[in-house]
Each structure stands twice: as structure tokens, then as C-alpha cells.
């Protein structure tokens, strides 16, 4: 997710929602960790923060989400001990004073704010509130692409908002080395003050592959080759290239493609599927809260993105032992796949190369144990430890990262 969502006006019907878990009105608490997000929809950045929050609560920390609008599918994935405070604002420009009042009242030890331009407003509100505790911002995308090229935000505006705010934050996190390089170039930050912490994506899924019944239930059959992709139906994910590549696969592979996700490009993709006469072989089931049964019954995972910040779905696939084909986009996939050691990398927007890599993957042998072990480099426990160290948080219950 990028700042695009934050620039959209939220529905007034949602803007007056109430706080959940009944914790937003409690007095200030020593040691409170506040995570600031636009909402709790099922994006990658939102999900990773829920993963972190669940782990921190299990370790004895007091965690509360502060959201512009209390909506989203991820409530069901949260530990019931996590608070959610609804700031009840529908526009980013209305957030400054409500957020400052919230921070002044709750006095969190640490506020973790994610995704420009929410990060800039968070820094301003934190300063207005008297700088309670520490304020750490994190970015999850290539802003020079997602904001400047895709959202048509003037580069000077992006640069100025970041250069006038980010230096005041206590800390800055980037989710990949590529995002760090992009962030430093735009914001003029010293690379030494930006910490790269990968996303906590491997959640401890059992190693068992899906059985025949699961394959039939999800894919409509037990045989053949099942190809999976997961991502919002938007230009960044470039599912059009994936569908074109799929259309080039030999009929003998007996392949089916399922793309999990929802987005504004659904009509365009459905039209493309019809024009290629792929209606019985390509499916768009929509957003799925728990995609792991799909991973466990897939024979290949493909990421077709034009750009990424990290690429959570690649780790999810690796954790389930699924071979991977990914575009070598900026940035994240090459870091996760170690330059191609753990999966095939292909050029962006090249359906012929993608189709060839898919065929090669089906023809090759794969060490699923190696893929799963690579995923554990991005486990929730391991990455949570990195966050706790960087944020200088000391949980009351310590957990040791399991040896894998």
C-alpha cells in the first residue's frame, strides 16, 4: 500500500465509527505502543502491523491501533487484547488536531506511523502534542514511483513534505534496501539514520501441503498445475502481463490461474480474460482473508508487479513451500529471492519471459525445505525482535526465536 489510500476521501458512513475493544477511553498507560494507520483493511502494510501487534501483546506489551477510520477485514485477525481507537476523520487534512489530542492524552511510549503522507502528519501532530515518547515512521513503497509517477504528486511536494518532517522523527524504518535508497534520495536523509527492517511475513504455517479434497474444493479439481497470484487488482500489480503470460503456456501443462484480490481494474481484467478465451482457466475470486489454503494447494506462485516495497506474498508462498516466479522489480523481490537463488526473476512487463520462467519452473525440481527455511528469515518472531530492539521496547514476556 502507498499514500494513495490516504489521499482518498473515506466514506462518511464510516467516518463516525466507534472504538473497538472498549479501550480508547482509558487513562494514559505507561509503556503504551501506538500504531497509526489509515484503517484496518487487508493491505500488506496493515497486515504486517497486525502481525507485530499480536506478537507484542503475546509478549506482554500494551498495544493500541489509532486509525483514521475504524473499518477493515483485519479486525478478525487481531488479538482481542489489542485496542483500536477511531480518530473519526475522513480526510488526511483533518487528522492533525484529533491525532495531537489523542497523543497528548494517551502519552504513548512509542508511536509507530506508517506510509507517506500519513507519516508527515503524524510527525507534525506528535510535535504539537509535546513530543510524547518516541515517534518512528516507516515507509513501505517506492515513493518515487507510487507517488510521483502513479499518483502524479509533484516531486517537489513529496520532497518538501518529507524534508521538513522526517528529520524530526526519532527513527525511520524502510522495509527493503531499495525503499531505503529511494527514501534517502527523496527526503535527503543520511543513510545511517534509516534502518532497514524486513516485513514480518512468515507466520508459522504448518508444512503440510493441501490434500486432494482441498485442491478440489478450491481449484475444482485435483490434477493439473495450479498457478496462484495474490494482490490488489491495480496497475502496480500488473496482472494484465500475468494473464498474457498465462495465455502463452502450452496446453499440455493443463494449468489454471487464480488471482486473489480486489480492485478497480477488475472490469479490465475480466474483459482481457474473455478476449483471450480463458474464462474456464483464469479466476478472480476477490479478496480472501486467509489465503494460506490457496498457497498450500498451489503448484506455482507468480508475482507480476511493476514495483514493490517488499513483496510479502513471496514470503507467504515460500513459507508454504511453493516455487516462485517474480518480476525483478524495484524493490524487494530480488532481496527476498537472493538474486534468484530461491525463485526465478524475470523482467518487468515481459509476458514472454514470464511464460518461459513458468514453464521452466514446472519442468524443474524444487527443494521445498530450502524455500521454507528462507521464509523463516522473515518470521514474525525474528522481525519482531528487530523492531523491539530498534524501538527500545522491553517486553515483560520474552520469547526466543525458534531454531529452523
KOLDO-580104 format. One line per 10 residues: number of its first residue (from 1); their letters; for each residue y, z, x of N, C-alpha, C. Coordinates in steps of 0.1 Angstrom, whole numbers. Last residue first. Layout:
NUM	a	Y:Z:X:Y:Z:X:Y:Z:X  ... $
***
This chain:
404	xxxxxxxxxx	-229:131:154:-236:120:147:-242:111:158  -222:165:148:-226:155:158:-233:144:151  -195:174:126:-209:172:129:-211:162:140  -168:195:135:-172:181:132:-186:179:136  -167:226:120:-170:219:132:-174:205:128  -141:243:104:-153:235:103:-155:227:116  -127:275:95:-128:264:104:-141:257:102  -104:288:73:-119:285:74:-120:273:84  -78:288:75:-84:301:76:-99:300:77  -62:264:97:-69:268:85:-76:282:87 $
394	xxxxxxxxxx	-32:259:110:-44:267:114:-51:271:101  -13:231:121:-18:239:110:-31:246:114  1:212:135:1:226:140:-3:235:128  -1:186:131:8:193:122:9:208:126  -20:180:150:-6:174:151:4:181:143  -42:194:141:-36:197:154:-22:192:155  -45:183:116:-43:197:117:-37:200:131  -51:156:124:-39:159:116:-35:174:117  -75:159:137:-64:154:144:-51:157:137  -91:170:117:-89:178:128:-76:173:136 $
384	xxxxxxxxxx	-92:147:100:-85:159:96:-82:168:107  -108:131:116:-94:127:114:-86:139:109  -133:145:113:-127:142:126:-112:139:125  -137:146:85:-136:158:93:-129:156:106  -137:119:77:-127:128:72:-125:141:81  -143:96:104:-147:105:93:-136:114:89  -142:76:122:-131:77:112:-135:86:101  -165:76:136:-152:78:144:-140:79:135  -183:69:117:-181:83:119:-169:86:128  -186:41:120:-178:46:109:-174:61:111 $
374	xxxxxxxxxx	-204:40:141:-190:36:143:-181:41:132  -227:47:128:-222:56:138:-207:53:141  -231:25:112:-228:38:106:-222:48:116  -236:5:131:-225:4:122:-221:18:116  -260:15:142:-248:14:150:-235:13:142  -277:13:120:-274:26:126:-261:26:134  -279:-14:116:-271:-6:106:-268:8:111  -277:-40:135:-281:-26:137:-273:-17:128  -288:-71:123:-277:-61:124:-284:-47:126  -292:-106:131:-298:-93:129:-287:-82:131 $
364	xxxxxxxxxx	-280:-136:113:-282:-127:124:-289:-114:120  -276:-150:90:-286:-155:99:-290:-145:110  -254:-138:79:-266:-138:72:-278:-142:81  -235:-144:99:-239:-130:97:-252:-129:89  -233:-172:97:-238:-166:109:-243:-151:107  -221:-173:71:-234:-179:74:-241:-173:86  -197:-161:78:-205:-155:67:-220:-160:69  -186:-178:97:-189:-164:101:-199:-158:90  -182:-201:80:-191:-201:92:-196:-188:96  -163:-191:63:-176:-195:58:-186:-196:69 $
354	xxxxxxxxxx	-142:-187:81:-147:-176:74:-161:-179:68  -137:-213:90:-141:-203:99:-148:-191:92  -128:-224:65:-140:-229:72:-145:-219:82  -106:-209:57:-118:-208:49:-130:-213:57  -83:-192:71:-91:-203:76:-105:-202:69  -64:-171:70:-63:-183:62:-70:-195:67  -68:-158:103:-63:-157:90:-61:-170:83  -100:-162:122:-85:-164:120:-81:-162:105  -124:-135:123:-120:-149:121:-105:-150:119  -149:-114:136:-135:-116:133:-132:-131:132 $
344	xxxxxxxxxx	-178:-95:127:-172:-108:131:-157:-109:126  -185:-62:141:-183:-72:130:-176:-84:135  -184:-47:163:-190:-41:151:-189:-50:139  -171:-62:182:-184:-56:186:-191:-51:173  -146:-72:177:-157:-80:173:-171:-74:176  -127:-53:185:-126:-67:190:-138:-76:187  -136:-31:170:-136:-31:185:-136:-45:190  -132:-28:144:-144:-35:148:-145:-37:163  -107:-14:144:-119:-8:138:-132:-14:143  -91:-32:157:-93:-19:163:-105:-12:157 $
334	xxxxxxxxxx	-92:-54:141:-97:-56:154:-99:-42:161  -80:-43:117:-94:-48:117:-100:-49:131  -53:-35:126:-63:-26:121:-77:-31:123  -26:-54:111:-33:-49:123:-44:-39:118  -30:-88:116:-23:-76:121:-22:-66:109  -64:-100:114:-50:-100:110:-44:-88:117  -89:-115:116:-83:-108:127:-68:-107:125  -109:-110:87:-98:-117:94:-93:-109:105  -143:-101:89:-129:-98:86:-120:-108:93  -175:-92:79:-167:-103:84:-153:-100:80 $
324	xxxxxxxxxx	-201:-69:85:-187:-71:81:-183:-84:87  -230:-52:71:-224:-61:81:-210:-66:75  -233:-19:61:-231:-32:56:-225:-41:67  -236:9:62:-245:0:70:-244:-14:66  -217:25:51:-229:21:42:-239:12:50  -198:25:70:-205:37:67:-218:35:59  -189:-2:68:-197:2:80:-204:15:77  -174:0:44:-186:-8:45:-195:-4:56  -154:19:51:-163:22:40:-176:13:40  -142:4:71:-149:16:75:-159:20:63 $
314	xxxxxxxxxx	-131:-16:55:-140:-20:66:-148:-7:70  -113:-3:39:-125:-9:33:-136:-13:43  -91:3:54:-100:14:50:-114:8:46  -71:-9:73:-83:-16:67:-94:-6:63  -43:-7:83:-55:-2:90:-68:-10:85  -25:-26:74:-21:-15:82:-32:-9:90  -29:-62:74:-33:-48:70:-25:-38:79  -26:-96:63:-22:-85:72:-28:-72:66  -43:-112:49:-33:-118:58:-27:-108:68  -78:-104:44:-64:-101:43:-55:-109:53 $
304	xxxxxxxxxx	-105:-105:37:-98:-118:39:-83:-116:41  -135:-90:44:-120:-87:43:-113:-100:46  -167:-87:32:-157:-96:37:-143:-91:34  -200:-76:37:-187:-73:32:-177:-82:39  -233:-82:26:-222:-85:35:-209:-81:29  -250:-71:7:-256:-76:20:-246:-80:30  -247:-42:-13:-242:-55:-8:-249:-58:5  -254:-18:-22:-262:-29:-27:-257:-42:-22  -235:-1:-12:-249:2:-9:-259:-9:-14  -211:-10:-23:-214:-12:-9:-228:-11:-6 $
294	xxxxxxxxxx	-216:-2:-50:-215:-16:-47:-217:-19:-32  -216:26:-48:-228:19:-52:-228:4:-49  -188:29:-39:-199:30:-30:-213:25:-35  -165:28:-55:-171:16:-51:-184:17:-43  -153:45:-80:-163:48:-70:-170:35:-66  -134:32:-95:-130:44:-88:-140:48:-77  -125:-1:-95:-136:8:-96:-133:20:-88  -107:-27:-110:-107:-15:-102:-119:-7:-105  -126:-58:-117:-115:-49:-118:-116:-37:-109  -147:-77:-114:-149:-66:-124:-137:-57:-126 $
284	xxxxxxxxxx	-149:-108:-109:-138:-99:-107:-139:-87:-117  -174:-129:-94:-170:-120:-104:-158:-111:-100  -191:-159:-90:-180:-151:-85:-175:-142:-96  -210:-173:-103:-214:-167:-90:-203:-159:-84  -203:-185:-126:-215:-177:-127:-219:-171:-113  -179:-199:-119:-179:-188:-128:-191:-179:-129  -173:-219:-102:-180:-207:-96:-182:-196:-106  -159:-243:-102:-171:-242:-110:-180:-230:-104  -134:-244:-93:-145:-247:-83:-159:-245:-89  -119:-238:-115:-117:-251:-109:-128:-254:-99 $
274	xxxxxxxxxx	-127:-211:-118:-131:-221:-128:-130:-235:-122  -114:-199:-96:-129:-198:-98:-134:-209:-108  -88:-205:-102:-94:-211:-90:-109:-210:-91  -84:-189:-124:-82:-204:-125:-89:-210:-113  -88:-164:-113:-97:-168:-123:-96:-184:-125  -66:-164:-96:-79:-163:-90:-89:-168:-100  -45:-163:-115:-46:-174:-105:-60:-175:-99  -49:-139:-129:-50:-152:-136:-51:-164:-126  -47:-120:-107:-60:-122:-114:-60:-136:-121  -24:-112:-94:-30:-125:-91:-43:-128:-98 $
264	xxxxxxxxxx	-18:-86:-99:-11:-96:-107:-16:-110:-104  -49:-66:-100:-36:-70:-95:-31:-82:-103  -78:-48:-89:-70:-54:-100:-56:-57:-94  -112:-48:-76:-98:-46:-75:-90:-52:-87  -139:-64:-60:-134:-52:-68:-119:-50:-66  -155:-93:-62:-143:-87:-57:-138:-76:-66  -186:-106:-54:-179:-97:-63:-167:-92:-55  -206:-135:-51:-194:-128:-46:-188:-119:-57  -238:-145:-42:-229:-141:-52:-218:-133:-46  -260:-170:-28:-250:-160:-27:-242:-157:-40 $
254	xxxxxxxxxx	-281:-187:-18:-282:-180:-31:-273:-168:-31  -283:-203:4:-281:-188:6:-282:-180:-6  -285:-229:-5:-297:-222:-1:-295:-207:2  -259:-239:-7:-266:-234:-19:-278:-226:-16  -237:-228:19:-248:-236:14:-255:-230:2  -203:-222:12:-216:-217:16:-227:-226:11  -178:-229:2:-184:-238:12:-198:-233:17  -171:-210:-16:-174:-223:-22:-181:-232:-11  -162:-190:2:-175:-189:-5:-180:-202:-11  -137:-201:9:-148:-200:19:-162:-198:12 $
244	xxxxxxxxxx	-124:-198:-15:-126:-212:-9:-137:-211:1  -124:-170:-17:-131:-178:-27:-134:-193:-22  -109:-164:6:-122:-159:5:-130:-168:-5  -84:-175:-2:-91:-180:10:-106:-176:10  -79:-158:-23:-80:-173:-25:-87:-179:-14  -74:-133:-14:-87:-136:-20:-89:-151:-23  -53:-121:1:-57:-135:3:-71:-137:-2  -40:-96:3:-55:-96:5:-61:-110:5  -13:-103:-2:-17:-98:11:-32:-99:14  -12:-111:-29:-11:-121:-18:-16:-116:-5 $
234	xxxxxxxxxx	-37:-93:-48:-23:-96:-44:-24:-105:-32  -57:-73:-61:-56:-88:-63:-41:-92:-61  -68:-49:-38:-59:-53:-49:-57:-68:-49  -103:-49:-28:-88:-49:-25:-80:-53:-37  -133:-57:-15:-126:-47:-22:-111:-47:-18  -162:-78:-17:-148:-76:-11:-141:-66:-20  -196:-87:-10:-186:-78:-16:-173:-79:-9  -224:-106:-17:-212:-105:-9:-201:-97:-16  -258:-107:-17:-246:-102:-24:-235:-100:-14  -283:-131:-19:-273:-124:-9:-261:-120:-17 $
224	xxxxxxxxxx	-315:-127:-36:-303:-134:-32:-294:-125:-22  -327:-102:-60:-328:-111:-48:-314:-117:-45  -320:-88:-83:-325:-81:-72:-325:-89:-59  -292:-90:-106:-304:-95:-100:-308:-86:-88  -268:-80:-113:-275:-88:-123:-288:-94:-118  -254:-62:-99:-253:-76:-95:-260:-86:-104  -259:-37:-110:-245:-41:-106:-244:-56:-104  -286:-37:-118:-276:-31:-127:-262:-36:-123  -299:-47:-96:-300:-54:-109:-288:-50:-118  -293:-28:-77:-289:-42:-75:-289:-49:-88 $
214	xxxxxxxxxx	-306:-6:-88:-291:-5:-86:-286:-20:-84  -333:-14:-87:-327:-11:-100:-311:-11:-99  -337:-16:-60:-338:-28:-68:-331:-26:-82  -314:7:-44:-327:2:-47:-326:-11:-56  -290:9:-17:-293:8:-31:-307:2:-34  -299:29:12:-294:17:6:-298:17:-9  -289:61:25:-298:53:17:-292:40:11  -272:77:38:-276:65:45:-284:55:36  -245:91:19:-259:91:24:-262:77:29  -211:94:31:-220:88:21:-235:88:27 $
204	xxxxxxxxxx	-189:107:43:-202:113:43:-212:107:33  -166:93:44:-166:105:36:-180:112:35  -144:76:64:-158:79:62:-160:92:56  -116:79:65:-122:70:55:-136:72:53  -87:87:76:-99:95:73:-107:88:62  -71:64:98:-73:69:84:-87:76:83  -58:74:130:-65:65:121:-68:72:108  -28:81:143:-40:88:138:-46:78:128  -5:79:168:-15:71:161:-26:80:156  27:91:169:13:94:171:4:85:162 $
194	xxxxxxxxxx	57:87:186:49:82:174:34:84:177  69:93:208:71:103:198:63:98:185  66:73:227:60:86:230:60:95:218  81:51:218:66:51:215:60:65:218  111:58:203:104:59:216:89:60:213  122:35:178:117:48:182:110:47:196  134:14:164:139:18:177:134:31:182  123:5:141:131:17:140:137:21:153  110:-19:149:120:-19:138:129:-7:139  94:-11:171:103:-22:172:114:-22:161 $
184	xxxxxxxxxx	79:10:160:88:13:171:98:2:172  64:-4:140:73:7:136:83:9:147  48:-21:156:58:-27:146:68:-16:142  33:-2:170:42:-12:177:52:-18:168  20:11:149:29:18:158:39:9:165  4:-9:138:15:-4:130:25:4:139  -13:-12:160:-5:-23:156:7:-19:147  -26:12:161:-17:9:172:-8:-3:168  -24:29:129:-31:20:139:-21:17:150  -9:45:114:-23:46:111:-31:36:120 $
174	xxxxxxxxxx	15:68:127:12:54:124:-4:54:123  38:94:122:24:90:123:23:75:120  62:116:135:60:103:129:45:99:133  80:147:130:69:139:136:68:126:129  104:156:120:97:164:130:86:157:137  131:133:116:118:139:112:112:147:124  152:120:127:154:134:123:141:140:119  145:94:132:147:103:144:149:117:140  145:83:105:133:86:112:135:95:125  172:77:98:165:88:92:153:92:101 $
164	xxxxxxxxxx	184:55:109:193:66:105:185:78:100  164:37:112:170:42:124:180:54:121  157:31:86:148:38:95:154:44:107  179:18:76:174:29:69:165:38:78  182:-3:96:192:7:94:187:20:87  159:-19:92:161:-13:105:171:-1:103  161:-27:65:150:-20:69:152:-12:82  185:-41:68:185:-29:59:173:-21:62  179:-62:85:189:-52:89:189:-39:81  160:-76:71:156:-68:82:166:-58:87 $
154	xxxxxxxxxx	161:-74:35:167:-78:48:163:-69:60  131:-79:18:141:-69:22:147:-73:35  111:-95:8:124:-101:10:135:-90:12  86:-88:6:94:-82:-4:109:-87:-3  75:-104:27:69:-104:14:78:-99:3  90:-100:51:86:-113:47:81:-114:32  98:-72:50:107:-83:53:103:-96:48  75:-57:41:88:-55:36:97:-67:38  52:-68:54:52:-64:40:65:-63:34  62:-74:81:56:-84:72:57:-80:57 $
144	xxxxxxxxxx	73:-52:91:80:-65:94:74:-76:86  55:-32:84:67:-34:76:74:-47:79  23:-30:81:32:-38:90:44:-41:82  15:3:69:15:-11:68:24:-17:79  19:30:68:5:25:66:5:10:66  35:59:82:35:45:77:22:39:78  47:92:76:36:83:81:38:69:75  65:121:87:64:108:79:53:100:85  70:155:84:63:144:91:61:132:82  88:183:87:87:171:79:81:160:88 $
134	xxxxxxxxxx	83:219:85:83:206:93:81:194:83  105:242:69:93:239:76:94:226:84  134:229:54:123:239:53:110:234:60  161:219:57:150:216:67:139:227:66  179:221:36:180:230:47:168:230:57  178:201:17:172:213:13:173:224:24  188:179:32:197:185:21:192:199:17  165:174:47:177:179:54:187:185:44  149:165:26:145:177:35:157:183:42  162:143:18:160:154:9:157:167:16 $
124	xxxxxxxxxx	160:126:40:173:130:35:172:142:26  132:124:42:139:130:53:153:134:48  126:111:17:121:124:20:128:131:31  139:86:20:144:96:10:139:110:13  121:76:40:136:78:43:142:88:33  96:75:27:98:83:39:113:86:42  100:56:7:99:70:3:101:79:15  99:29:15:111:37:18:111:52:13  73:39:37:87:35:36:88:27:22  49:63:35:52:50:31:67:48:29 $
114	xxxxxxxxxx	46:98:29:40:85:34:47:73:27  51:130:42:56:120:34:51:106:39  44:163:43:39:150:48:42:139:38  57:193:52:58:182:42:54:169:49  48:226:58:47:212:63:49:203:51  55:249:45:54:249:59:54:235:65  78:247:17:65:244:24:66:245:39  97:259:-3:97:261:11:83:259:18  101:257:-30:88:260:-26:87:263:-11  130:252:-32:123:263:-40:109:266:-34 $
104	xxxxxxxxxx	135:231:-15:143:243:-13:135:255:-21  118:212:-26:116:216:-12:123:230:-10  130:208:-51:116:212:-50:113:218:-36  156:199:-44:154:212:-52:140:217:-50  149:175:-32:155:185:-24:154:199:-31  138:161:-54:129:165:-42:136:176:-34  161:159:-70:149:166:-75:140:170:-64  178:144:-52:181:157:-56:169:165:-62  163:118:-47:168:127:-37:170:141:-41  154:101:-67:145:111:-62:151:121:-53 $
94	xxxxxxxxxx	166:79:-77:168:92:-85:160:103:-79  158:58:-62:172:62:-60:175:75:-68  133:53:-72:134:59:-59:148:65:-57  127:61:-106:133:52:-96:135:60:-83  117:80:-122:111:67:-124:117:57:-114  106:113:-118:116:103:-116:110:90:-116  91:138:-118:96:131:-131:108:122:-128  76:153:-101:91:153:-99:98:145:-110  49:172:-106:55:160:-111:70:161:-110  26:185:-85:39:187:-91:45:174:-94 $
84	xxxxxxxxxx	-6:197:-83:2:184:-84:15:187:-91  -28:215:-61:-17:214:-71:-11:201:-71  -63:219:-58:-51:212:-53:-40:211:-64  -86:229:-68:-77:238:-62:-64:232:-57  -102:208:-76:-94:214:-86:-84:225:-80  -100:180:-54:-105:193:-56:-96:200:-66  -100:147:-69:-93:158:-62:-100:171:-65  -108:126:-84:-114:127:-70:-109:139:-63  -93:125:-107:-107:129:-108:-114:131:-95  -69:115:-98:-70:129:-102:-84:134:-102 $
74	xxxxxxxxxx	-68:88:-93:-74:97:-82:-74:112:-86  -56:72:-110:-70:74:-112:-76:84:-102  -24:82:-123:-32:76:-114:-47:80:-116  7:101:-124:-3:92:-131:-12:87:-120  34:115:-123:21:121:-123:11:112:-130  58:103:-101:52:102:-114:38:106:-114  63:113:-76:74:108:-84:70:107:-99  47:143:-66:46:128:-69:58:125:-77  33:164:-43:45:162:-51:46:147:-53  3:183:-40:10:170:-40:23:170:-48 $
64	xxxxxxxxxx	-4:211:-20:1:206:-33:7:192:-31  -26:235:-6:-21:221:-6:-16:217:-20  -35:259:16:-28:257:3:-21:244:3  -66:260:33:-52:257:33:-47:256:18  -94:263:35:-86:275:32:-71:273:32  -110:241:38:-108:249:50:-99:261:47  -108:229:14:-121:235:17:-120:244:29  -82:220:17:-84:231:7:-97:237:10  -87:200:36:-78:211:39:-80:223:30  -103:182:21:-108:188:33:-100:201:37 $
54	xxxxxxxxxx	-85:174:1:-98:180:-2:-104:188:10  -65:162:17:-62:174:9:-75:181:5  -78:140:28:-73:150:37:-71:163:29  -84:125:4:-95:129:13:-90:141:22  -58:121:-5:-67:129:-13:-78:134:-4  -50:104:15:-43:117:14:-51:126:5  -66:82:10:-68:89:23:-61:103:22  -56:74:-15:-70:79:-14:-71:87:-1  -30:65:-9:-32:76:-18:-46:82:-16  -36:43:8:-28:54:13:-30:67:5 $
44	xxxxxxxxxx	-51:26:-10:-57:32:2:-49:44:8  -47:34:-45:-44:26:-33:-50:33:-21  -50:43:-73:-61:42:-63:-58:33:-51  -22:67:-79:-31:55:-82:-40:52:-70  -6:88:-80:-19:90:-75:-28:79:-80  27:83:-66:18:86:-77:4:88:-71  43:84:-42:49:79:-54:41:83:-67  40:116:-24:35:102:-27:42:97:-40  38:142:-1:47:135:-10:42:120:-12  23:172:2:20:158:4:28:150:-6 $
34	xxxxxxxxxx	28:203:16:32:194:5:29:180:10  12:233:22:13:219:27:16:210:15  22:267:26:20:255:17:22:242:25  27:289:41:16:281:45:14:269:36  37:310:14:37:308:29:25:299:32  52:297:-14:40:302:-8:40:300:7  74:304:-41:72:298:-28:60:305:-21  58:308:-74:68:311:-64:64:304:-50  48:281:-96:46:293:-88:56:296:-78  49:257:-110:60:267:-112:58:280:-105 $
24	xxxxxxxxxx	27:241:-103:40:237:-99:51:247:-100  2:246:-113:6:253:-101:21:250:-97  -15:235:-133:-7:246:-136:-1:254:-124  -29:212:-131:-35:223:-124:-26:236:-125  1:191:-132:-13:194:-135:-17:206:-127  32:187:-149:24:191:-137:10:194:-141  38:160:-172:39:174:-168:30:176:-155  60:130:-175:47:137:-174:49:152:-170  81:113:-178:83:126:-183:70:134:-183  73:88:-169:83:95:-161:85:109:-166 $
14	xxxxxxxxxx	57:73:-186:50:82:-176:60:91:-169  74:59:-201:64:67:-208:57:77:-198  89:44:-183:95:56:-189:85:65:-196  71:32:-155:72:32:-170:79:45:-175  91:27:-126:80:32:-133:82:32:-148  103:-1:-109:106:9:-118:93:13:-126  96:-6:-74:94:-10:-88:98:2:-97  97:5:-50:109:-2:-54:108:-7:-69  72:15:-46:83:24:-47:96:18:-52  57:-8:-42:55:0:-54:66:9:-57 $
4	xxxx	66:-15:-16:69:-24:-28:67:-16:-41  59:-2:6:70:3:-2:73:-4:-14  23:-7:4:36:-7:11:46:-1:2  -12:0:8:0:0:0:12:0:9 $
***
